[in-house]
């Protein structure tokens, strides 16, 4: 069980880093503001979900 949770945790970290890299790269290369907005929404959703789960426990 512990190994499975660790793998899921590291996979989630990899996905977050990869999406951040893609959205920031798209913004830097083409000044594409929707990609920056997507990144802000993505981080806002992650943070709010973590806070809601923390408060519900």
N, C-alpha and C positions, 0 to 999 in steps of 0.2 A: 504493500500500500504506500509506504513512504516513497519508494522509488517512483511509482506512478505519479504521485503528487509533485515530486521534484521535476519530473519530465514535463508535466503539464505547465508548471510554473516557468521553467526555462523556455519552453516553446512559446508561451504567452509573451515573455520578455522579448524574444526574438521577433515575433510578429509586430509588437509595438515599435521596436527599433527600426524594423524594415519599413513599416508604413510611415514613420516619421521621416526616414531617409527619402522615401519616394515623394512625399508631399513637399518637403523642404526643397528637394532637388528640382521639382517641377516649378516651384515658386521662384527659385533663384535663376533658373535658366530662362524662363519665359515671362516672369512677372505675372503669373497666373494667380490672381487673387482668390478665385474659388478653391484652389488647392490649399491655400493658407487658411481659408475659412473652414474647409473640411478638417484640417489638422486641429484647429481650435475646437471644433465641435467634437472631434474624436477624443481629445484630452478632457474636455468638459464632461463628456458622457462617462469616461472611465473614472474620473475623480468622483463624480456624483454617485455612480453605482457603488464605488468602494465606501463612500460615506454612508449611503443608505444601508448597505449590508452591515457596516460597523455599528450603526445606531440600532439596528433591529435585533442584534444579538444580545 
